[in-house]
Amino acid sequence: MTYRSTMNRKKIATRSYKVMLATIWAWVHVTIILGQTTSQANFYSTKVVFQDSLEVSLYSPTMFRVRISHLEGAKFPTQYDIPFAIGKTTPWNAVPYTTSEDGNTFRIKTGKIILQIAKRGLSWTVWSVDGKRKIYPSDGPAYGMFKDGYTFFDNASALNEANKNSRFAHWFYHPATQRYTDIYLEEDALEDLYFIFGPSYEEIYAQYNTLVGPEPLLPRKGYGFFQTQHLACDGTQQQLLDVARQFREKNIPLDNLIIDFEWGDGCDGRKETTWGKSLAWAPNYTTPFTPEEMIRKLKDLHIAVMLIHHSAPDFKNRKHQGWTETVYDEAIWNSAYKQKLDMGIVGTWQDTRINDITDSYIWNLTGQHQPGKRVMFLGCRKTVALNPWDFRYSVAPTENMIGARRYPFHWTEDASSSWNELRFQLKATNNTFGPLSGYTYLSSDGVAASWRAQARWNQFTALSAVARSHNPKPWSGDIDVFDFTNKIRITGRDTITAVKKIEKTQTQTAEASIRKYLQLRYRLLPYIYSYAHITYQTGMPIVRPMLLAFPNDYICSSDAWPYQYMLGNELLVAPVYGDFKTMEIYLPQGYDWIDYNTHEVFRNGGVITYNVDDIHTLPLFIRSGAIIPTRQATEWIDPAVPDQITFEIFPTDTLSSFTLYEDDGVSTKYQQGEVARTVVTCERNKTSGKTAVRIGAVEGHYAGSSSAARIYSITWNGILNQPKVFYRGKAIPEEGKKPMAKTPVTWTRNKTGDALIIQLMKRAEEELEVVIE
């Protein structure tokens, strides 16, 4: 008995001693690395190395990388520390940890989790910090890149999703050149697997945003409408200008025209050539004006121009980049692209496949040619239900690498034109393969066969993160699908015979619907743009699937409503994805929801059956308590013209707030903090029944911001019999009822009497409050 007690004491003492040594070793290890920061400047992250060929990089207490090296000689050279998957290139803060081991397992314990690695086979598991609950692996369902409060991913995709790219690390960040193309490892020698534990969606997004890199803001005009002019080799400069003018005549908002391969990329006049064969303008786009004059005329209409490229520069280490129609000498391609940028185009649609490294190179090149400006760029994230001419598996994005989100925005590739495709694209872009996979700026072509499907497709596009159409005339009626797919197919081009089509007059078109919802998008620009800033800062997407927006609502948490979503935090969009008369919609319980179209209030939410017989009406709901900034009605975005802001307020009994973000709209200075923020709050006093609306002082500034007095409007939605408005404790008479004393606040009622329209003037540094009774 005594012998056993002595042995137990010795075992406990030995274990404690080993843990103590492991703790000391861990801290010494961190200290050594931190010491190198000063002397050698090569500290990047806290690292633990086991068994010579296994390295764990700790980025935070809940985020790490397990790297297995098959390299000969040095297993973990510093030059391979930051592969393409990683966007953070500055050092991480040191992560405190302890290590321990037994005969079978290595353990690393942070303040949040325990990582256990099997000595034989190097498989690993993650446990709660108390060691009682296994976090990973787990058996729960996967939603995009999320599973049971965590995500894991390699260099190609998350959660082992199918992918055509190598899962090994091959391209690495070069600190001197600040590029990912200068350091390349040919062999499949470095296996990387990243793990992030939340457990909330917000915590996972925040860490993913830091590790992989944030999605940069588009130029402010990039939040307007993109129209792709795709006329194949029938296209001419005059047709392009005519379409642009028709947008203005029809009062359909437009900011960006994308010219397809007809600009010269794949056409020589009316003759189709190999796509990307020419870097010069086609004859049809050099008369009657020079290309510079054409671009200037479009600019006079407030329309920016992008070009599609089916070519790429053959830069150093451009390997395993999939399909690119034509490849040029690097200097030749770069020079031709710069020439177009100098002419006035704003960027490129890089229409190639499995080309993330190429896209990254061209994204950075665009920025280098336009220093300090935001980049306009469109890459490929192939995911379609049915490609009309390429019958390969495409229902999951198999051609992107982790890290591609750093160059928004993306398209889902050539899609078919059916209702089924519309339904698939809705879920893909605004749920599974967009926001739930870390991609905010994802767009689809929106070329539907029938005008009714066109109307519905454009409705959800107008209220997505980006709005784009590939239909040469999105207001047109039913289209000839066969003729359109002939124009975009890759194989069998030599058999295409151009046939002059006579356009049929069609009384029923999608024009009214497209105009209505694009105009709404443009009024909502301050709201959408503010969430774009939140996306950049936190990773939380502009479009939020229901399970992301309401994770604690069991009706939403299983992604049972994948075709409806939240635009920001205040607007619920329920696109119509079939030729329905009625449709079920779920309004999350615990909130009142206001029908945007009818103003009907649905108390405490629930499942409703909604009449969608009117093709021009999109189901749209406002969450009670919402504060939504809107702007004046315009058909284009001019960053130099300040928005006339109206705060649409839908009061509730709880405190609500909104932060309006504003910047110069064109530069990258927002990344250095040149952003103005205005916090608006609405709070009801339950005792007095009065509601206080407060517009705070503007925090921060940017080039072009002003401290001069600015007029704001407030639309206070709510039925009041005899409303009263107070400013600084004094009642303000309704405009037109009594002579107005000199005051920065005026108000009146709207025509229907169910809302107050309050106007106020305030300087940037002032805080102004009005009270409504």
N, C-alpha and C positions, 0 to 999 in steps of 0.2 A: 504494500500500500504506500509506504513511504517512497519506495523506488519509483512507482508510477507518478506520484506527485512531483518528485524531483524532476523526472523526465518531462512531465507536462510543463513544469516551470521553465525548463531549459528550452522546450519547443516554443513556448510563448515568447521567451526572451529572444530566441534566435529569430522568430518571425518578426518581432518588433524591431530587432536590429536590422533585418533585411529591408523592412519597410522604411526605417529611418534612413538607411543607406540609399535606398531607391529615391526617397524624397530629396536627400542632399544631392544625389547625382543629377536628378531632374533640374533642380534649381541651379546647380553649377553649370549644367549644360546650357540652360537659358542664359545664365550670366555670361558664359563664354561667347555665345552668339551675340548677345547684346554688346559685349566688349568689342566684338569685331565691327559693330556698327560705327564706332568711333574711329577705330584704327584702319579697318579695311573696307568699310562701307558696303559690306555684302550681306548683311542680315536682311532676310526677307520674312521668315516666319519661324515659329518655334518648332523644332524638329526632334523626333525620337527615332533612332535607328536600331532595328533588331536583326539578328541573324545576317548581317552584312548586306543582304539584298532587299530588305524591307525597311521602308522609311515612312513614318507618319508625320505629316505636316499639320500642326494645330493652328487654325486660323482664328478660332474663337472657342470658348468653352463648349459650343454645340456644333462646330463645323470643322471638318478635317478632311485630309486626303490621305489615302493609303496608296503608296507607290511601290510596286514590285519591279526591280530592275534586273534586266538580263544583259546589261552591258558588260563587256570585258574591261578589266582594269577598274578605274574609278566608277563606282556604282551610281553616284548621285552628283554629277558635275553641276556647279552653280549655273552654267549657261542653259541648262535644261529645266530650271526651276519653274519658269512661267510659260506653260504651253498656251496654245490658242484658246483653250477653254477658259482661261483666267484673264479677267480684265483689270484687276487691281495690280498695279505695277509698283506701288510704293509699299514700304514695309508695314507689316501688321504689328499690332501691339503684342507683347509677349503674353503667352497664356500659361498661367500656373498649372502644374500637374504633378502627379506622383506616378511612379511605376512600381509594379510588383510582378511576380511570376511564380508558377509552380511547375511541376513536371510536364504539363501539357499546354499551358497557356501563358501568354504575355498579357499584362493589363496596363492600361493607361487610364487614369482617373482625373478628370477635370472637376470643376465645381458644379457641373451640370450632368455629366454622363460618364459611363465607364465603357471603354472600348476593350474587348477581349479578342485576342488573336491566337488561333491555334498554332502551336509550334509545328505540327505536322500538317502540311497542306496550306497553311496560312489563311484559312477561312476565318471570318471574323463576325462578331456579334456586338450589338450595342445595348447597354442596360441603363436603367435609371441609376442615379447617383447612389442610391441606397442598395443597389444590387438586387432588388426584389422583383423588378419588372423588366422583361425583355422588350426592347423597343424595336430592334431590327435583328433578323428578318421577322416579318409578320405576315398574316394571312388576309388582311383586309383588302378591299377593292382599291384600285388605282384610279385616280381622276387626273388626267394629264400627267404632270410630273409629281403629283402628290400622292402619298400613301400613309395613312395612319400617323399623321403628324410629322412626317419626315419626307425627304427626297434623297435619292442617290443617283449619280450620273457619271458617265465616263466622258471621253472626248467627243463621242458621237451623239449620244442621246441619253435620256433619263429612263430609269427603271427598266433597263435592258430592252427598250423598244427597238424593233427592227430598224437597221440603218445600213446604207451602202458604204459609208465611210469607215475607215479603220478606227477601232476603239483605242488604239495606242496613240501616244503623243508623238507628233512628227514635226510640227512647226512651233517655234518658241520666240518669245519676246526678246528683242535685242535692246538693252537699255541705251546704248549709244545712238542707234538709228531710230529707236522708238517704233520699230516695225516687227511684225511677226513672220516676215518672209526671209530674213537674212540668216537665221539659224535653223537648220533642217537636219533631221535624223532619219535616214533612209530606212533603217531596219525597225521591225516591230520589237522594240526592246524595253519600252517603258509603259507599264500598265498602271493607269491612274484610275482610281475610283474615289469620287467625292461624296461626302455625306453631310447633310444638314438636318438638324433636329429643331423643330419649332417650340412647342407642338402646333402653335396657331399658324394659319396661313400668312398672317401679317409678319410673323417672325421669320418664317421660311423665305418669303419674298425679300425681306430686308437683307438677310444674309446672302441670298442668291444675287441680289442686286449689287452688293458690294464685291462678292467674289468674281462673278462672271462679268460684271460691268453693267452700268445702267443703260437704258435705252435713251439716247440723246433726244432732245427736242427737235422736231422738224422746224424749218422756217415757219413763221406764223402763217404764211400763205399755204403751207403744206396741210393746214387744218381746214382749208377750203376744198373745193371739188376738183378732182383730176379727171380729165376727159382724154381717152386714148383715141387718136385719129388713125383708124386702121382701114385704109382703102386699097391695100396691096399696091401693085404698080399702076393702078388707075388713079392714084392720088396725085394732086397737083397743089402748087402753092396757092392758086386762086381758090380751090376747094377748101383748103385749110382756113384761109381768111374768111371765106363765106360762112363756114360753120361757126367760127368765132363770133362773127357779127350776128348770126342767128341766135346764139346764146343771149347776147345782149338785147336783141329785139324781142325775144320771148321772155325776158326777165328771169332767166334761169341762171342762178349764180354759178360762176366758173372762175377759177384762179390759175389752173395749170392745164396746158395742152401737151400731151405726149405724142410725138410723131413716130409711128412705127417704121418698119424697115424701108418704107417707100421714100424716106428722106435721102437715100443714097446707100444706106447700109446693105440693102438687098435688091435694089432696083436701079436700072440704068434706063431712065425714061420709062417706057411702057414694058420694057423687057426685064423679067425677073432673073436675077443671078444668084450665085451662092450667097447666103446671108452673111453679112460682115465683110464681103469681098472688097467693098470700097469704104474709105474713110472720108470721101469727098461727097459733096451734095450732088444729088441726081439732077439732071437737066430740068426736070419738072419743078424743082424747088430752087431754081436760080433765076427764073423769069416769071412775071415781068419785073420783079424786084431782086436785088441781091439778097442773099440770106440775111445779112445784117439789117437790111431795110425791112424784110419780112418780120424778123424778130422784134424790131423797133415798133412796127405797126401793131403787132400783138401786144407789146408792152404798153402802147398808148391805150389799148383796150383793157389794161390792167391784167393781162394774161401772161404768165411765165411759160417758157418752153423747155421741155425735156426731150431727149432723143433716145430711142431704143438702140442698143448695141448688141449684135450677135457676134462680137469679136472681143478679143482681150489681148493685153500686152504679154509677151513671153518674158516675164521677169524672173529673177533668180529664184530657184527652188519652186517654180510653178509646176508641181508634179501631182499626178493623181487627182486632177481637177475635173474629171468627167467631161460632159459634152460642151464644147465651145465650137461654133461653126468655123470660125477663122481666127488664127492666132498670128499676131504681128511681132516684129522686132519691138522691144520695149520702148526704145527712144522714138520710133516712128509713131507708135500708137499714142504715147504720152503727148507728143507734140501736136498731133491731130486733135486730140481731145482738148488740150489747152486752147487751141485755136478756136474751137467751138465755144468753150467757156468764155473766152475773150470777146467773141461775137455777141454773147448775151444769153446763151442757154444756161439753165440753172443746174443741170445735172443729167444723169443717165439712168435708164432702166437697163440693167445688165441681165439680158434675157439668155442666161446660160444655166447649166445644171451641175450639181455637185461642185460648186465653185466658191465655197465660202472663203477660202484663202484669197482667191482672185477678187471676190467682192470686197473683202477687207482692204486689199491693196488699192483698189480703185476708189473706195470710200475715202481712204486717207489721202490718195492722190488728189481727189476733188478738193479736199480741205487745204492741201498744200497750194493748189493753184488759186484758191480763193481764201487767203489767210484771214482768220478771224470770223469767217462766215460759217453759218450752219450749212450742212451738206444736204442736198436733195438727191436722193438715191433710192432705187427700187431693185431689190434682189428677189430670188426665187425661193419659195418654201413649198415645194411641190406636194399638193394634197388635193385630190379631186375624186369625186365619186366615179366619174367616167370621162376620160379624155376622148374627144371625138375622133381622133386619128391615131392614137397611141394606146394600145390595149395592154398596158402594164399595170401592175399593182401600184396604186397611187393613193389609197385611202388613208395612209399615214405618211407624214413627211419623212421620207427615208433618205433625203439627200442633204440635210442640214447638219452642221456640226454645232456642238455647244459653243457658244461665243458669237454665233451669227446675229444674235439680238442686238449687238453693239452697232449695227448699221441698219436702222429702220429706213424705209419700211419694206414689207415683203408682199408678194402676191402668191396665190395658191396654184398658179399655172393654168393652162388652157382647159376650161371646163365645158361640159356639155350644157345644153340649153333647156333642160326639163325642170319641172317642178321638183322632182327628186333631187336634182343637183342643187337647186336653190335651198332646199331643206338641209342638204349635206353641208353646203358652204356656210349657211347660217350657223350651224353647230360648230363647224371647223374653225371659222374665223373668230367667233365670239364666245367660244367655250373650250373645247378639247384641245385643239392645236394652236390656239391663239393664247388668250389669257392664262389658261390652266397649264400651258407649256412655256410660260415666260415670254410670250410674244404679244405685245400690245398692238403694234401697227401692222396688221395683216389684212389684206384686201383680196376680193375675188373679182372676176371679170364682169359678171352681171350682164351677160348677153343671153337673154331668154327668148324662146321662140315666139311666145305670145305676148301681146301688149299687157295682158293682165299679170303674167308672171314678171314682166319687166317692171311694172309698177311696184309689185311687192318686193322684188329684189332691191330696187333702188330705195325703198323706204327704210329697210334695215341698214343699208349701206350709209344712208344719210345720217343715221344716228348710231354710227360705229366710230371707232377711233380715227379711221381715215375713210374718205369717201371717194370712190373711183368707179368709172364705167369704161368698158372696152367696146361698147356699142358706138359706132361712128356717129349715130344720131340717136341719143337716148330717148328722145321724144317720139321716135317713129313708132309705127304700129307693129304688126307681126312681121318677122324677118324671114328671109330665105336661109334656113340653117345650113342647107347643103352648100350654097354659094359661100357663106361665111367660113365654114370649116375648110373649104377648098383654099381659101386665102391664107389660112394659118398652118396648113399641114407642112411637114418637113419632107416626107417621102413622096415620090411621084409628082414632083412639081412640073416636070416636063410635059405631063399629060394634061395640065390645066389649060382650058380654052376660055379666054375672056369673052363673056357674053354680055352685051349691053342690056341691062335690065330696065324695064319701064316701071317706075314706081307707081303702085296702085294708091289711089286716094282712099284713105281709111278714116272714117269719122271717129272711131274709138281708138285712143292712144293713151300712153302713160304720161303724156306731157304735163297735165294738170297736177298729177300726183308727184312727179319729179320736182316740178317747180315748188309745190307746197312744202315738201319736206327738206329740200335743199335750202329754201328760205328760212325754215325753222332752224336748220343746222347753223346757218350764218348768224341768226339772232342769238343762238346758244354758244357762240364762240368763246366769250369770257368764261363760261362754265366749263366747256370742254378743255380750254387752254389751261385753266387752273388745275384741272386733274392731270393734264400732261406734265405739269411741274411736280405734282405729287408722285406720278409714275417715275419720273427721273430720280426723285429723292428717296423714295421708299420701295419701288418695285411694284407697288399695288397698281394694277392696270386701270386704264380709263373705263373699259368695259369689264363688268364684274358678273360672272355667272352667279346664279342664285345660291349655289352652295358656298361660294366665296363670300357673297354679300351677307348671307344669313346662315352661318355655319352651325348655330345653335338651334335652328328650326329643323326638326327632324323631317319635315316634309320637303325641305330643300337639300338637306345634308347628303342625300344619296344621288344628287344630280338628276332628280326625277323630272325637272323642268328645264331641259337643256336648250330649248328654243326661245326662251325669254331670258332677259338679263337686265342688270342695272347699268345705266349709263351714269357713271359717277355714283354717288351715294343717295341721290335724291329722285332720280327718274327711272321708272320701270318701263322697259320697252318689250312689247310682246309681238314680234313680227308675225305676219300671217304667212305661213309656209306651204299653203295648198289652196286650191280653189274652193274655199269653204264658205258656208253661210254663217256658221257660228263656230266658236272656238273656246275651249276651256282655258282659263288663265288663273294662276295662283297668285294672290296678293298676300304676302306674308302677314301672319296674324300678330297682333300687338301694336299695329299701326292703323291709322285711317289712311285711305288712299283716294285721291281726287282724280277723277277721269279728266284728262287734259281736253278731250273733245267735247264733253257734255257738262263738265263741272259737277257731275254726280259724285257724292261721297260714299265710299264703301267703308262702313265702320268696322274696325278690327279685322279687316281683310277676309281671307278665306278663298275657296275655289269658286269662281264665277263662270257663267256661260255668257260669252260676249258676242254680240251681233257684228259680224265682219262682212256683211253682204255688200257694203259700200267699198268698192275697190280703192277709193281714194282716201280711206280712213285707216290709219295705223293705230292699234290700241296702245295708248301711252298713259301712264299714271304717275302722279306726283305723291311722294310720301309726305304725310303730315309733318309739319315742322320745317319743311324744306325752305332754304333760302337759295334762290337760283339767280345768278347775275346774267342779264341779257344785254344786248346792244341794239343800236339802230339797225333798221333793215337796209342791207346793201347787197350788191351782187358780186362784190369782190372784196378782198382784204387788203388794206393799205396800212402797213405797220407804222407809217409816219403820221397817220391820222388817229388821234385818241378816240377810244370808244366812248359813246354816250351810254353810261351804265345805268341800267334799271335793275334793282333788286326785287325779284318776285318773291314775296314772303307768304307762306301758308302756315299761320301760327298754330301752335299747340300749347298744351299746358306745361311742357318741359322746355328748358333752355335749349335753343338751337343756335348754330353758328355756321358761318362759311368764311373761308379765307380766299380772297381774290388775289391771284398772282398776275403781275404784269411785268413785261420787260420790253427790250427794244425790238424783239420779233425777228431779228436777222442775224445777230452775232452770237458767238459762243460765250459771251461774257456772263451769261446766267450761271455758267459753271464756276465762275469765280465769285458768285454771290450778288451780281448786279441785278437784283430783282426787287420789285416793290410788292409789299403784302398789305392788304387791307382786311381787317377782321370785322365782320358784321355779325351782330348777335340779336336775337329776339327772345325776350323773356316775359312771361306773364306772371303778374302778382296775383296769386290765388285769392288773397284776402280782399284786395281792392278791385280786382277784375281788370286792372289796367295792364297794358302791354308796352314794354319799353323796347324800342328799336335803336340800336347804337351802331354807328359807323365809326370805327376807330381811326386813330391817326395812322397815316401811311408809314410803314416801317421799311427802310431800305430805299434805294433809288437806282436808276439806270440812265444811260445816255438818252436824253430826250424827255425824261420825266420832269415834271414841273411842280413847283411849290405854290403856283398861283391857284386861286380859288377855282373849284371845279363843281359843276352841277351834277348831282346824283338824283335819280328818281327812285321812289319806293312804291311798289304796288302791293298794298296790304289786302290780301284776299280774305274776306269774311263778311258775313251779313251783319250789318249794324243798323239799328233803327234811327238813333240820333247820335251819330259819331261825334266825338270830340278829339281834337289833336292839341297836345300841349308841347311847348318848347320853353325850357328853363322855368317850368312851373306856371307859365301863362298860357291860357287857351288861345289858339290861333283860329280866327274865323275862317269859314270856308270861302274859298276864292269866289268872288262875285256876289256874296251875300252881304258883306260889309266892307267899307273902305279898309284896305290892308295897311297895318302899321309896318314900318320898316323892319323887316325880319328876314333871315336867310331861309325861312321855311314857309312854303305855301302848300295848300292841298285842295282837292276837290274829289268828287265821286265819279266813277266811270258811268257809262250810259245805262248799264243794267242795275246799278246801285249796289252791287255785291262786292265792290272793292273800292279802296281809297287810293287815290293817286297823289302821292306826296312828293314835292320837289324841295330840295335843300341845296344850299351852297356851302361848301367848306373848303378850307385850305388843307394842304397835305398834312401839316403838323397838328391839326385840330382833331378833337373827338367831338362828335355831335350826336345828340340823343333826342328822339321825339317819343312822346308817350301817347298812346291811343286808348281811348275809353269808349 
